[in-house]
């Protein structure tokens, strides 16, 4: 039986200006996750996603490396209960 969860993620390092959000959207979509990704003023990328725990774990593994040209220094994450308010994964502001 699958377990659905949410995950709030902050990714720091060289993660802005390297298409991190676009790659994140593609990766999350390919794993069937819903939610959003955005740049934040302190230079980090913020991600909120919902889906099956095993797919989120795959997504987190990717987030720790990121796309080409990104240098991920740290990831902060917090699991929670899904809200079921999203239909897809989007880039937001």
N, C-alpha and C positions, 0 to 999 in steps of 0.2 A: 504494500500500500504506500502511495506517495504522500509526502508531507509538504504542504504549501507553507512558505514563510515569506517574510519581507526582509530586506537587508538595506540599511543605509550605510553608504560607503563614502569616505573621503580619501582621495588619492593625492599624494604630494610628490613633488620632484619636478622634473621638466615635463609637465603634462599639459601645458597650454601652448598653442601655436604649433602643435604636431599632429593635428587631426584626431586627438584622443576621443573627442565626443563622437565624431562620425564613426570611427572604428568601434567605439563602445556600443553605439546604436546597432551597428551591423551584428556584432557578436551577441548582444542581448537578444536581438530578434531571431538569430539563428538557433538560439537555445530555448525559444518560446517564452522569454521573460517579458514582463511589461513594467513600465515605470518611466523614468526620465534621467537625463544627465545634463549637467550645466557647469560652466566655469564659474568660480567664485572669486571675489576680489583679492583674496590673499594668495592667489596663484594656484590653488588646488582645484581639482575637479570633484564635484559632488554628484553622487549617483544614488538613486532610490530604485530598487527593483523588487518585483514579486514573482514568485513561481515555485516550482518544485525544488526542494532543498538540494537534490543531487545536481540539478542544472545550475543553481546559484553557486554551488561549490566549484563547478567547472568555470563559471564566469569569474569567480574570485581568483582562480588560478591564472586566468588570462589577465585580469586587472593588475596582478602583481608584476607582470612583465610589461603589459601595454603594447601599443602598436610600434612599428619601426620609428625610430628617432625619439621616442619617449624614454625618459629615465625615471622610473618609479623608485622613489626613496622610501616611502612609507604608505601604509594603508591602515585606516581606522575603520572599524565596522561594528555595526550593532544589528542584531537580528530582532525581529518583531513579528507580530501577527499581520497577515496581508489584509489590506483594506478592500480589495476587489473593485477599486474605482477606476482602474486603467484598462484600456482596450489594446494598447500597443506600447512600444518603447519609443520615446521621443526626445529630441534635443530641445531644451527649454532655456530661458534666460532668467 
